[in-house]
């Protein structure tokens, strides 16, 4: 799962064009939305689109989104569990 977390770090930085953020500064349990990264609802929408496209995983309601986007660890766990494209 660490490979997936590393991959997600890079994809988040690339998708949201976070030029001032380095992957090493994104902790697994750091809050994604409203935390140090300053992600907002528009950023989350962009990430949902990227995740659906790259991993074939749906995040289709607000409650699920809040849980999944809590931190990188939660996001990677959800993708690892739900994606047919990720093998353990």
PDB file of N, CA, C and O in Angstrom, chain B, residues numbered from 101:
ATOM      1  N   UNK B 101       0.822  -1.199   0.000  1.00  0.00           N
ATOM      2  CA  UNK B 101       0.000   0.000   0.000  1.00  0.00           C
ATOM      3  C   UNK B 101       0.863   1.258   0.000  1.00  0.00           C
ATOM      4  O   UNK B 101       0.390   2.313  -0.425  1.00  0.00           O
ATOM      5  N   UNK B 102       2.107   1.185   0.460  1.00  0.00           N
ATOM      6  CA  UNK B 102       2.982   2.355   0.438  1.00  0.00           C
ATOM      7  C   UNK B 102       3.231   2.842  -0.981  1.00  0.00           C
ATOM      8  O   UNK B 102       3.330   4.046  -1.216  1.00  0.00           O
ATOM      9  N   UNK B 103       3.334   1.905  -1.938  1.00  0.00           N
ATOM     10  CA  UNK B 103       3.501   2.314  -3.337  1.00  0.00           C
ATOM     11  C   UNK B 103       2.296   3.113  -3.814  1.00  0.00           C
ATOM     12  O   UNK B 103       2.447   4.099  -4.535  1.00  0.00           O
ATOM     13  N   UNK B 104       1.096   2.687  -3.410  1.00  0.00           N
ATOM     14  CA  UNK B 104      -0.120   3.397  -3.786  1.00  0.00           C
ATOM     15  C   UNK B 104      -0.143   4.781  -3.142  1.00  0.00           C
ATOM     16  O   UNK B 104      -0.523   5.756  -3.790  1.00  0.00           O
ATOM     17  N   UNK B 105       0.254   4.877  -1.889  1.00  0.00           N
ATOM     18  CA  UNK B 105       0.300   6.176  -1.216  1.00  0.00           C
ATOM     19  C   UNK B 105       1.281   7.105  -1.930  1.00  0.00           C
ATOM     20  O   UNK B 105       0.971   8.274  -2.159  1.00  0.00           O
ATOM     21  N   UNK B 106       2.448   6.598  -2.280  1.00  0.00           N
ATOM     22  CA  UNK B 106       3.429   7.409  -3.012  1.00  0.00           C
ATOM     23  C   UNK B 106       2.875   7.854  -4.367  1.00  0.00           C
ATOM     24  O   UNK B 106       3.054   8.999  -4.781  1.00  0.00           O
ATOM     25  N   UNK B 107       2.209   6.936  -5.036  1.00  0.00           N
ATOM     26  CA  UNK B 107       1.600   7.255  -6.333  1.00  0.00           C
ATOM     27  C   UNK B 107       0.537   8.339  -6.170  1.00  0.00           C
ATOM     28  O   UNK B 107       0.469   9.272  -6.970  1.00  0.00           O
ATOM     29  N   UNK B 108      -0.294   8.212  -5.130  1.00  0.00           N
ATOM     30  CA  UNK B 108      -1.342   9.204  -4.885  1.00  0.00           C
ATOM     31  C   UNK B 108      -0.756  10.572  -4.556  1.00  0.00           C
ATOM     32  O   UNK B 108      -1.285  11.596  -4.989  1.00  0.00           O
ATOM     33  N   UNK B 109       0.318  10.592  -3.801  1.00  0.00           N
ATOM     34  CA  UNK B 109       0.978  11.875  -3.508  1.00  0.00           C
ATOM     35  C   UNK B 109       1.320  12.597  -4.813  1.00  0.00           C
ATOM     36  O   UNK B 109       1.015  13.777  -4.982  1.00  0.00           O
ATOM     37  N   UNK B 110       1.951  11.875  -5.721  1.00  0.00           N
ATOM     38  CA  UNK B 110       2.365  12.477  -6.991  1.00  0.00           C
ATOM     39  C   UNK B 110       1.158  12.897  -7.834  1.00  0.00           C
ATOM     40  O   UNK B 110       1.166  13.965  -8.447  1.00  0.00           O
ATOM     41  N   UNK B 111       0.130  12.061  -7.863  1.00  0.00           N
ATOM     42  CA  UNK B 111      -1.057  12.378  -8.658  1.00  0.00           C
ATOM     43  C   UNK B 111      -1.805  13.579  -8.091  1.00  0.00           C
ATOM     44  O   UNK B 111      -2.315  14.402  -8.852  1.00  0.00           O
ATOM     45  N   UNK B 112      -1.876  13.692  -6.771  1.00  0.00           N
ATOM     46  CA  UNK B 112      -2.540  14.843  -6.151  1.00  0.00           C
ATOM     47  C   UNK B 112      -1.781  16.122  -6.489  1.00  0.00           C
ATOM     48  O   UNK B 112      -2.384  17.122  -6.879  1.00  0.00           O
ATOM     49  N   UNK B 113      -0.475  16.087  -6.341  1.00  0.00           N
ATOM     50  CA  UNK B 113       0.348  17.258  -6.651  1.00  0.00           C
ATOM     51  C   UNK B 113       0.197  17.638  -8.122  1.00  0.00           C
ATOM     52  O   UNK B 113       0.048  18.815  -8.448  1.00  0.00           O
ATOM     53  N   UNK B 114       0.236  16.651  -9.002  1.00  0.00           N
ATOM     54  CA  UNK B 114       0.137  16.907 -10.438  1.00  0.00           C
ATOM     55  C   UNK B 114      -1.259  17.389 -10.830  1.00  0.00           C
ATOM     56  O   UNK B 114      -1.393  18.376 -11.553  1.00  0.00           O
ATOM     57  N   UNK B 115      -2.296  16.697 -10.358  1.00  0.00           N
ATOM     58  CA  UNK B 115      -3.674  17.037 -10.714  1.00  0.00           C
ATOM     59  C   UNK B 115      -4.039  18.445 -10.272  1.00  0.00           C
ATOM     60  O   UNK B 115      -4.676  19.192 -11.015  1.00  0.00           O
ATOM     61  N   UNK B 116      -3.629  18.805  -9.055  1.00  0.00           N
ATOM     62  CA  UNK B 116      -4.004  20.107  -8.500  1.00  0.00           C
ATOM     63  C   UNK B 116      -2.938  21.177  -8.722  1.00  0.00           C
ATOM     64  O   UNK B 116      -3.081  22.316  -8.276  1.00  0.00           O
ATOM     65  N   UNK B 117      -1.868  20.794  -9.419  1.00  0.00           N
ATOM     66  CA  UNK B 117      -0.774  21.730  -9.709  1.00  0.00           C
ATOM     67  C   UNK B 117      -0.261  22.415  -8.437  1.00  0.00           C
ATOM     68  O   UNK B 117      -0.141  23.639  -8.371  1.00  0.00           O
ATOM     69  N   UNK B 118       0.034  21.588  -7.437  1.00  0.00           N
ATOM     70  CA  UNK B 118       0.540  22.084  -6.150  1.00  0.00           C
ATOM     71  C   UNK B 118       2.059  22.200  -6.225  1.00  0.00           C
ATOM     72  O   UNK B 118       2.779  21.389  -5.642  1.00  0.00           O
ATOM     73  N   UNK B 119       2.532  23.187  -6.926  1.00  0.00           N
ATOM     74  CA  UNK B 119       3.964  23.333  -7.185  1.00  0.00           C
ATOM     75  C   UNK B 119       4.786  23.559  -5.920  1.00  0.00           C
ATOM     76  O   UNK B 119       5.962  23.199  -5.872  1.00  0.00           O
ATOM     77  N   UNK B 120       4.180  24.151  -4.902  1.00  0.00           N
ATOM     78  CA  UNK B 120       4.914  24.445  -3.673  1.00  0.00           C
ATOM     79  C   UNK B 120       4.929  23.275  -2.684  1.00  0.00           C
ATOM     80  O   UNK B 120       5.538  23.369  -1.619  1.00  0.00           O
ATOM     81  N   UNK B 121       4.263  22.182  -3.034  1.00  0.00           N
ATOM     82  CA  UNK B 121       4.167  21.023  -2.143  1.00  0.00           C
ATOM     83  C   UNK B 121       5.073  19.910  -2.662  1.00  0.00           C
ATOM     84  O   UNK B 121       5.067  19.600  -3.853  1.00  0.00           O
ATOM     85  N   UNK B 122       5.853  19.313  -1.759  1.00  0.00           N
ATOM     86  CA  UNK B 122       6.664  18.159  -2.148  1.00  0.00           C
ATOM     87  C   UNK B 122       6.028  16.901  -1.557  1.00  0.00           C
ATOM     88  O   UNK B 122       5.403  16.963  -0.498  1.00  0.00           O
ATOM     89  N   UNK B 123       6.182  15.766  -2.232  1.00  0.00           N
ATOM     90  CA  UNK B 123       5.581  14.524  -1.742  1.00  0.00           C
ATOM     91  C   UNK B 123       6.000  14.188  -0.309  1.00  0.00           C
ATOM     92  O   UNK B 123       5.202  13.654   0.462  1.00  0.00           O
ATOM     93  N   UNK B 124       7.239  14.497   0.043  1.00  0.00           N
ATOM     94  CA  UNK B 124       7.746  14.185   1.388  1.00  0.00           C
ATOM     95  C   UNK B 124       7.001  14.960   2.476  1.00  0.00           C
ATOM     96  O   UNK B 124       6.985  14.544   3.634  1.00  0.00           O
ATOM     97  N   UNK B 125       6.386  16.080   2.107  1.00  0.00           N
ATOM     98  CA  UNK B 125       5.671  16.901   3.087  1.00  0.00           C
ATOM     99  C   UNK B 125       4.216  16.490   3.257  1.00  0.00           C
ATOM    100  O   UNK B 125       3.488  17.095   4.045  1.00  0.00           O
ATOM    101  N   UNK B 126       3.787  15.472   2.528  1.00  0.00           N
ATOM    102  CA  UNK B 126       2.410  14.991   2.634  1.00  0.00           C
ATOM    103  C   UNK B 126       2.395  13.722   3.479  1.00  0.00           C
ATOM    104  O   UNK B 126       2.669  12.632   2.977  1.00  0.00           O
ATOM    105  N   UNK B 127       2.076  13.865   4.753  1.00  0.00           N
ATOM    106  CA  UNK B 127       2.017  12.715   5.645  1.00  0.00           C
ATOM    107  C   UNK B 127       0.796  11.854   5.374  1.00  0.00           C
ATOM    108  O   UNK B 127      -0.239  12.354   4.935  1.00  0.00           O
ATOM    109  N   UNK B 128       0.918  10.567   5.635  1.00  0.00           N
ATOM    110  CA  UNK B 128      -0.183   9.621   5.402  1.00  0.00           C
ATOM    111  C   UNK B 128      -1.442   9.993   6.165  1.00  0.00           C
ATOM    112  O   UNK B 128      -2.553   9.752   5.693  1.00  0.00           O
ATOM    113  N   UNK B 129      -1.273  10.577   7.339  1.00  0.00           N
ATOM    114  CA  UNK B 129      -2.433  10.877   8.171  1.00  0.00           C
ATOM    115  C   UNK B 129      -2.725  12.368   8.272  1.00  0.00           C
ATOM    116  O   UNK B 129      -3.550  12.788   9.082  1.00  0.00           O
ATOM    117  N   UNK B 130      -2.050  13.166   7.452  1.00  0.00           N
ATOM    118  CA  UNK B 130      -2.345  14.600   7.405  1.00  0.00           C
ATOM    119  C   UNK B 130      -3.713  14.809   6.773  1.00  0.00           C
ATOM    120  O   UNK B 130      -4.074  14.139   5.805  1.00  0.00           O
ATOM    121  N   UNK B 131      -4.462  15.739   7.330  1.00  0.00           N
ATOM    122  CA  UNK B 131      -5.779  16.068   6.806  1.00  0.00           C
ATOM    123  C   UNK B 131      -5.639  16.609   5.388  1.00  0.00           C
ATOM    124  O   UNK B 131      -4.830  17.502   5.139  1.00  0.00           O
ATOM    125  N   UNK B 132      -6.423  16.071   4.463  1.00  0.00           N
ATOM    126  CA  UNK B 132      -6.346  16.524   3.072  1.00  0.00           C
ATOM    127  C   UNK B 132      -7.169  17.789   2.842  1.00  0.00           C
ATOM    128  O   UNK B 132      -6.653  18.785   2.334  1.00  0.00           O
ATOM    129  N   UNK B 133      -8.442  17.750   3.214  1.00  0.00           N
ATOM    130  CA  UNK B 133      -9.336  18.877   2.968  1.00  0.00           C
ATOM    131  C   UNK B 133      -9.282  19.834   4.152  1.00  0.00           C
ATOM    132  O   UNK B 133      -9.510  19.448   5.298  1.00  0.00           O
ATOM    133  N   UNK B 134      -8.978  21.082   3.849  1.00  0.00           N
ATOM    134  CA  UNK B 134      -8.942  22.102   4.888  1.00  0.00           C
ATOM    135  C   UNK B 134      -7.715  22.048   5.774  1.00  0.00           C
ATOM    136  O   UNK B 134      -7.593  22.852   6.698  1.00  0.00           O
ATOM    137  N   UNK B 135      -6.815  21.136   5.524  1.00  0.00           N
ATOM    138  CA  UNK B 135      -5.605  21.005   6.341  1.00  0.00           C
ATOM    139  C   UNK B 135      -4.475  21.841   5.776  1.00  0.00           C
ATOM    140  O   UNK B 135      -4.702  22.875   5.147  1.00  0.00           O
ATOM    141  N   UNK B 136      -3.252  21.381   6.006  1.00  0.00           N
ATOM    142  CA  UNK B 136      -2.058  22.089   5.538  1.00  0.00           C
ATOM    143  C   UNK B 136      -2.059  22.304   4.021  1.00  0.00           C
ATOM    144  O   UNK B 136      -1.556  23.316   3.533  1.00  0.00           O
ATOM    145  N   UNK B 137      -2.624  21.354   3.287  1.00  0.00           N
ATOM    146  CA  UNK B 137      -2.647  21.479   1.825  1.00  0.00           C
ATOM    147  C   UNK B 137      -3.627  22.547   1.349  1.00  0.00           C
ATOM    148  O   UNK B 137      -3.478  23.093   0.257  1.00  0.00           O
ATOM    149  N   UNK B 138      -4.626  22.839   2.172  1.00  0.00           N
ATOM    150  CA  UNK B 138      -5.600  23.862   1.819  1.00  0.00           C
ATOM    151  C   UNK B 138      -6.560  23.452   0.711  1.00  0.00           C
ATOM    152  O   UNK B 138      -7.050  24.305  -0.030  1.00  0.00           O
ATOM    153  N   UNK B 139      -6.833  22.154   0.590  1.00  0.00           N
ATOM    154  CA  UNK B 139      -7.745  21.693  -0.452  1.00  0.00           C
ATOM    155  C   UNK B 139      -9.172  22.114  -0.133  1.00  0.00           C
ATOM    156  O   UNK B 139      -9.598  22.089   1.022  1.00  0.00           O
ATOM    157  N   UNK B 140      -9.903  22.503  -1.175  1.00  0.00           N
ATOM    158  CA  UNK B 140     -11.298  22.882  -1.008  1.00  0.00           C
ATOM    159  C   UNK B 140     -12.184  21.946  -1.839  1.00  0.00           C
ATOM    160  O   UNK B 140     -11.701  20.968  -2.410  1.00  0.00           O
ATOM    161  N   UNK B 141     -13.477  22.256  -1.901  1.00  0.00           N
ATOM    162  CA  UNK B 141     -14.419  21.360  -2.577  1.00  0.00           C
ATOM    163  C   UNK B 141     -14.132  21.237  -4.076  1.00  0.00           C
ATOM    164  O   UNK B 141     -14.360  20.175  -4.654  1.00  0.00           O
ATOM    165  N   UNK B 142     -13.646  22.282  -4.706  1.00  0.00           N
ATOM    166  CA  UNK B 142     -13.297  22.208  -6.130  1.00  0.00           C
ATOM    167  C   UNK B 142     -12.108  21.265  -6.328  1.00  0.00           C
ATOM    168  O   UNK B 142     -12.083  20.477  -7.273  1.00  0.00           O
ATOM    169  N   UNK B 143     -11.129  21.353  -5.433  1.00  0.00           N
ATOM    170  CA  UNK B 143      -9.975  20.447  -5.495  1.00  0.00           C
ATOM    171  C   UNK B 143     -10.424  18.996  -5.334  1.00  0.00           C
ATOM    172  O   UNK B 143      -9.958  18.110  -6.050  1.00  0.00           O
ATOM    173  N   UNK B 144     -11.330  18.763  -4.390  1.00  0.00           N
ATOM    174  CA  UNK B 144     -11.827  17.403  -4.156  1.00  0.00           C
ATOM    175  C   UNK B 144     -12.537  16.883  -5.404  1.00  0.00           C
ATOM    176  O   UNK B 144     -12.373  15.721  -5.776  1.00  0.00           O
ATOM    177  N   UNK B 145     -13.316  17.732  -6.042  1.00  0.00           N
ATOM    178  CA  UNK B 145     -14.003  17.328  -7.270  1.00  0.00           C
ATOM    179  C   UNK B 145     -12.996  16.918  -8.347  1.00  0.00           C
ATOM    180  O   UNK B 145     -13.199  15.918  -9.035  1.00  0.00           O
ATOM    181  N   UNK B 146     -11.927  17.676  -8.496  1.00  0.00           N
ATOM    182  CA  UNK B 146     -10.882  17.317  -9.461  1.00  0.00           C
ATOM    183  C   UNK B 146     -10.249  15.973  -9.107  1.00  0.00           C
ATOM    184  O   UNK B 146      -9.958  15.168  -9.992  1.00  0.00           O
ATOM    185  N   UNK B 147     -10.036  15.732  -7.814  1.00  0.00           N
ATOM    186  CA  UNK B 147      -9.450  14.460  -7.384  1.00  0.00           C
ATOM    187  C   UNK B 147     -10.407  13.300  -7.610  1.00  0.00           C
ATOM    188  O   UNK B 147      -9.982  12.210  -7.994  1.00  0.00           O
ATOM    189  N   UNK B 148     -11.701  13.525  -7.374  1.00  0.00           N
ATOM    190  CA  UNK B 148     -12.698  12.477  -7.618  1.00  0.00           C
ATOM    191  C   UNK B 148     -12.660  12.068  -9.089  1.00  0.00           C
ATOM    192  O   UNK B 148     -12.692  10.878  -9.404  1.00  0.00           O
ATOM    193  N   UNK B 149     -12.592  13.037  -9.977  1.00  0.00           N
ATOM    194  CA  UNK B 149     -12.539  12.745 -11.415  1.00  0.00           C
ATOM    195  C   UNK B 149     -11.280  11.953 -11.754  1.00  0.00           C
ATOM    196  O   UNK B 149     -11.337  10.981 -12.507  1.00  0.00           O
ATOM    197  N   UNK B 150     -10.146  12.369 -11.197  1.00  0.00           N
ATOM    198  CA  UNK B 150      -8.884  11.656 -11.448  1.00  0.00           C
ATOM    199  C   UNK B 150      -8.958  10.219 -10.928  1.00  0.00           C
ATOM    200  O   UNK B 150      -8.517   9.291 -11.606  1.00  0.00           O
ATOM    201  N   UNK B 151      -9.510  10.032  -9.739  1.00  0.00           N
ATOM    202  CA  UNK B 151      -9.596   8.700  -9.130  1.00  0.00           C
ATOM    203  C   UNK B 151     -10.527   7.798  -9.941  1.00  0.00           C
ATOM    204  O   UNK B 151     -10.222   6.628 -10.171  1.00  0.00           O
ATOM    205  N   UNK B 152     -11.662   8.347 -10.371  1.00  0.00           N
ATOM    206  CA  UNK B 152     -12.581   7.555 -11.188  1.00  0.00           C
ATOM    207  C   UNK B 152     -11.919   7.139 -12.499  1.00  0.00           C
ATOM    208  O   UNK B 152     -12.074   6.002 -12.944  1.00  0.00           O
ATOM    209  N   UNK B 153     -11.185   8.055 -13.113  1.00  0.00           N
ATOM    210  CA  UNK B 153     -10.530   7.777 -14.397  1.00  0.00           C
ATOM    211  C   UNK B 153      -9.361   6.806 -14.235  1.00  0.00           C
ATOM    212  O   UNK B 153      -9.251   5.832 -14.981  1.00  0.00           O
ATOM    213  N   UNK B 154      -8.498   7.069 -13.271  1.00  0.00           N
ATOM    214  CA  UNK B 154      -7.265   6.285 -13.137  1.00  0.00           C
ATOM    215  C   UNK B 154      -7.448   4.948 -12.422  1.00  0.00           C
ATOM    216  O   UNK B 154      -6.718   3.995 -12.690  1.00  0.00           O
ATOM    217  N   UNK B 155      -8.420   4.877 -11.514  1.00  0.00           N
ATOM    218  CA  UNK B 155      -8.567   3.667 -10.698  1.00  0.00           C
ATOM    219  C   UNK B 155      -9.920   2.975 -10.855  1.00  0.00           C
ATOM    220  O   UNK B 155     -10.143   1.927 -10.249  1.00  0.00           O
ATOM    221  N   UNK B 156     -10.820   3.536 -11.650  1.00  0.00           N
ATOM    222  CA  UNK B 156     -12.159   2.965 -11.862  1.00  0.00           C
ATOM    223  C   UNK B 156     -12.907   2.780 -10.548  1.00  0.00           C
ATOM    224  O   UNK B 156     -13.562   1.762 -10.323  1.00  0.00           O
ATOM    225  N   UNK B 157     -12.794   3.788  -9.686  1.00  0.00           N
ATOM    226  CA  UNK B 157     -13.446   3.762  -8.374  1.00  0.00           C
ATOM    227  C   UNK B 157     -14.403   4.944  -8.288  1.00  0.00           C
ATOM    228  O   UNK B 157     -14.034   6.070  -8.621  1.00  0.00           O
ATOM    229  N   UNK B 158     -15.626   4.692  -7.846  1.00  0.00           N
ATOM    230  CA  UNK B 158     -16.630   5.742  -7.683  1.00  0.00           C
ATOM    231  C   UNK B 158     -16.638   6.242  -6.240  1.00  0.00           C
ATOM    232  O   UNK B 158     -16.562   5.462  -5.290  1.00  0.00           O
ATOM    233  N   UNK B 159     -16.731   7.545  -6.106  1.00  0.00           N
ATOM    234  CA  UNK B 159     -16.963   8.188  -4.808  1.00  0.00           C
ATOM    235  C   UNK B 159     -18.179   9.063  -5.058  1.00  0.00           C
ATOM    236  O   UNK B 159     -18.061  10.215  -5.475  1.00  0.00           O
ATOM    237  N   UNK B 160     -19.367   8.486  -4.791  1.00  0.00           N
ATOM    238  CA  UNK B 160     -20.581   9.109  -5.291  1.00  0.00           C
ATOM    239  C   UNK B 160     -21.512   9.712  -4.247  1.00  0.00           C
ATOM    240  O   UNK B 160     -22.665  10.015  -4.552  1.00  0.00           O
ATOM    241  N   UNK B 161     -21.029   9.890  -3.023  1.00  0.00           N
ATOM    242  CA  UNK B 161     -21.851  10.632  -2.071  1.00  0.00           C
ATOM    243  C   UNK B 161     -20.969  11.370  -1.067  1.00  0.00           C
ATOM    244  O   UNK B 161     -19.801  11.039  -0.867  1.00  0.00           O
ATOM    245  N   UNK B 162     -21.564  12.368  -0.455  1.00  0.00           N
ATOM    246  CA  UNK B 162     -20.807  13.272   0.417  1.00  0.00           C
ATOM    247  C   UNK B 162     -20.213  12.555   1.632  1.00  0.00           C
ATOM    248  O   UNK B 162     -19.076  12.827   2.016  1.00  0.00           O
ATOM    249  N   UNK B 163     -20.972  11.648   2.233  1.00  0.00           N
ATOM    250  CA  UNK B 163     -20.497  10.935   3.422  1.00  0.00           C
ATOM    251  C   UNK B 163     -19.286  10.067   3.088  1.00  0.00           C
ATOM    252  O   UNK B 163     -18.301  10.049   3.827  1.00  0.00           O
ATOM    253  N   UNK B 164     -19.366   9.359   1.987  1.00  0.00           N
ATOM    254  CA  UNK B 164     -18.241   8.529   1.549  1.00  0.00           C
ATOM    255  C   UNK B 164     -17.040   9.412   1.234  1.00  0.00           C
ATOM    256  O   UNK B 164     -15.915   9.097   1.622  1.00  0.00           O
ATOM    257  N   UNK B 165     -17.274  10.505   0.538  1.00  0.00           N
ATOM    258  CA  UNK B 165     -16.197  11.430   0.203  1.00  0.00           C
ATOM    259  C   UNK B 165     -15.496  11.969   1.434  1.00  0.00           C
ATOM    260  O   UNK B 165     -14.268  12.055   1.466  1.00  0.00           O
ATOM    261  N   UNK B 166     -16.270  12.332   2.451  1.00  0.00           N
ATOM    262  CA  UNK B 166     -15.675  12.859   3.687  1.00  0.00           C
ATOM    263  C   UNK B 166     -14.791  11.810   4.346  1.00  0.00           C
ATOM    264  O   UNK B 166     -13.722  12.133   4.863  1.00  0.00           O
ATOM    265  N   UNK B 167     -15.229  10.559   4.330  1.00  0.00           N
ATOM    266  CA  UNK B 167     -14.447   9.482   4.938  1.00  0.00           C
ATOM    267  C   UNK B 167     -13.194   9.168   4.112  1.00  0.00           C
ATOM    268  O   UNK B 167     -12.101   9.018   4.659  1.00  0.00           O
ATOM    269  N   UNK B 168     -13.364   9.073   2.812  1.00  0.00           N
ATOM    270  CA  UNK B 168     -12.270   8.692   1.922  1.00  0.00           C
ATOM    271  C   UNK B 168     -11.200   9.780   1.838  1.00  0.00           C
ATOM    272  O   UNK B 168     -10.008   9.477   1.779  1.00  0.00           O
ATOM    273  N   UNK B 169     -11.617  11.034   1.834  1.00  0.00           N
ATOM    274  CA  UNK B 169     -10.666  12.135   1.718  1.00  0.00           C
ATOM    275  C   UNK B 169     -10.206  12.667   3.071  1.00  0.00           C
ATOM    276  O   UNK B 169      -9.711  13.791   3.157  1.00  0.00           O
ATOM    277  N   UNK B 170     -10.362  11.879   4.117  1.00  0.00           N
ATOM    278  CA  UNK B 170      -9.873  12.291   5.440  1.00  0.00           C
ATOM    279  C   UNK B 170      -8.359  12.481   5.410  1.00  0.00           C
ATOM    280  O   UNK B 170      -7.834  13.464   5.933  1.00  0.00           O
ATOM    281  N   UNK B 171      -7.665  11.523   4.787  1.00  0.00           N
ATOM    282  CA  UNK B 171      -6.197  11.589   4.688  1.00  0.00           C
ATOM    283  C   UNK B 171      -5.736  10.603   3.604  1.00  0.00           C
ATOM    284  O   UNK B 171      -6.539   9.848   3.056  1.00  0.00           O
ATOM    285  N   UNK B 172      -4.455  10.626   3.312  1.00  0.00           N
ATOM    286  CA  UNK B 172      -3.908   9.732   2.272  1.00  0.00           C
ATOM    287  C   UNK B 172      -4.100   8.260   2.612  1.00  0.00           C
ATOM    288  O   UNK B 172      -4.363   7.442   1.731  1.00  0.00           O
ATOM    289  N   UNK B 173      -3.969   7.931   3.875  1.00  0.00           N
ATOM    290  CA  UNK B 173      -4.110   6.539   4.307  1.00  0.00           C
ATOM    291  C   UNK B 173      -5.524   6.029   4.013  1.00  0.00           C
ATOM    292  O   UNK B 173      -5.694   4.924   3.496  1.00  0.00           O
ATOM    293  N   UNK B 174      -6.534   6.832   4.343  1.00  0.00           N
ATOM    294  CA  UNK B 174      -7.921   6.445   4.089  1.00  0.00           C
ATOM    295  C   UNK B 174      -8.199   6.362   2.591  1.00  0.00           C
ATOM    296  O   UNK B 174      -8.878   5.444   2.131  1.00  0.00           O
ATOM    297  N   UNK B 175      -7.678   7.309   1.842  1.00  0.00           N
ATOM    298  CA  UNK B 175      -7.872   7.319   0.394  1.00  0.00           C
ATOM    299  C   UNK B 175      -7.240   6.093  -0.257  1.00  0.00           C
ATOM    300  O   UNK B 175      -7.868   5.438  -1.089  1.00  0.00           O
ATOM    301  N   UNK B 176      -6.017   5.784   0.114  1.00  0.00           N
ATOM    302  CA  UNK B 176      -5.341   4.628  -0.487  1.00  0.00           C
ATOM    303  C   UNK B 176      -6.010   3.318  -0.075  1.00  0.00           C
ATOM    304  O   UNK B 176      -6.096   2.391  -0.879  1.00  0.00           O
ATOM    305  N   UNK B 177      -6.480   3.232   1.159  1.00  0.00           N
ATOM    306  CA  UNK B 177      -7.167   2.017   1.611  1.00  0.00           C
ATOM    307  C   UNK B 177      -8.449   1.793   0.810  1.00  0.00           C
ATOM    308  O   UNK B 177      -8.747   0.668   0.410  1.00  0.00           O
ATOM    309  N   UNK B 178      -9.200   2.861   0.580  1.00  0.00           N
ATOM    310  CA  UNK B 178     -10.438   2.748  -0.190  1.00  0.00           C
ATOM    311  C   UNK B 178     -10.145   2.318  -1.631  1.00  0.00           C
ATOM    312  O   UNK B 178     -10.807   1.428  -2.164  1.00  0.00           O
ATOM    313  N   UNK B 179      -9.164   2.947  -2.249  1.00  0.00           N
ATOM    314  CA  UNK B 179      -8.816   2.596  -3.628  1.00  0.00           C
ATOM    315  C   UNK B 179      -8.319   1.153  -3.702  1.00  0.00           C
ATOM    316  O   UNK B 179      -8.710   0.413  -4.604  1.00  0.00           O
ATOM    317  N   UNK B 180      -7.471   0.751  -2.773  1.00  0.00           N
ATOM    318  CA  UNK B 180      -6.943  -0.619  -2.769  1.00  0.00           C
ATOM    319  C   UNK B 180      -8.068  -1.643  -2.629  1.00  0.00           C
ATOM    320  O   UNK B 180      -8.014  -2.720  -3.221  1.00  0.00           O
ATOM    321  N   UNK B 181      -9.082  -1.299  -1.844  1.00  0.00           N
ATOM    322  CA  UNK B 181     -10.198  -2.215  -1.605  1.00  0.00           C
ATOM    323  C   UNK B 181     -11.167  -2.259  -2.788  1.00  0.00           C
ATOM    324  O   UNK B 181     -11.696  -3.322  -3.114  1.00  0.00           O
ATOM    325  N   UNK B 182     -11.399  -1.125  -3.425  1.00  0.00           N
ATOM    326  CA  UNK B 182     -12.459  -1.018  -4.428  1.00  0.00           C
ATOM    327  C   UNK B 182     -11.997  -1.098  -5.883  1.00  0.00           C
ATOM    328  O   UNK B 182     -12.796  -1.416  -6.763  1.00  0.00           O
ATOM    329  N   UNK B 183     -10.745  -0.818  -6.143  1.00  0.00           N
ATOM    330  CA  UNK B 183     -10.305  -0.714  -7.535  1.00  0.00           C
ATOM    331  C   UNK B 183      -9.919  -2.057  -8.141  1.00  0.00           C
ATOM    332  O   UNK B 183      -9.146  -2.814  -7.554  1.00  0.00           O
ATOM    333  N   UNK B 184     -10.467  -2.348  -9.326  1.00  0.00           N
ATOM    334  CA  UNK B 184     -10.036  -3.555 -10.035  1.00  0.00           C
ATOM    335  C   UNK B 184      -8.637  -3.383 -10.636  1.00  0.00           C
ATOM    336  O   UNK B 184      -8.023  -4.355 -11.075  1.00  0.00           O
ATOM    337  N   UNK B 185      -8.138  -2.144 -10.654  1.00  0.00           N
ATOM    338  CA  UNK B 185      -6.835  -1.859 -11.258  1.00  0.00           C
ATOM    339  C   UNK B 185      -5.678  -1.964 -10.274  1.00  0.00           C
ATOM    340  O   UNK B 185      -4.515  -1.920 -10.676  1.00  0.00           O
ATOM    341  N   UNK B 186      -5.988  -2.104  -8.985  1.00  0.00           N
ATOM    342  CA  UNK B 186      -4.938  -2.172  -7.960  1.00  0.00           C
ATOM    343  C   UNK B 186      -4.893  -3.585  -7.408  1.00  0.00           C
ATOM    344  O   UNK B 186      -5.912  -4.122  -6.972  1.00  0.00           O
ATOM    345  N   UNK B 187      -3.715  -4.184  -7.428  1.00  0.00           N
ATOM    346  CA  UNK B 187      -3.543  -5.512  -6.846  1.00  0.00           C
ATOM    347  C   UNK B 187      -2.705  -5.394  -5.590  1.00  0.00           C
ATOM    348  O   UNK B 187      -1.736  -4.637  -5.543  1.00  0.00           O
ATOM    349  N   UNK B 188      -3.084  -6.141  -4.584  1.00  0.00           N
ATOM    350  CA  UNK B 188      -2.372  -6.078  -3.299  1.00  0.00           C
ATOM    351  C   UNK B 188      -1.027  -6.735  -3.370  1.00  0.00           C
ATOM    352  O   UNK B 188      -0.303  -6.767  -2.375  1.00  0.00           O
TER     353      UNK B 188
END
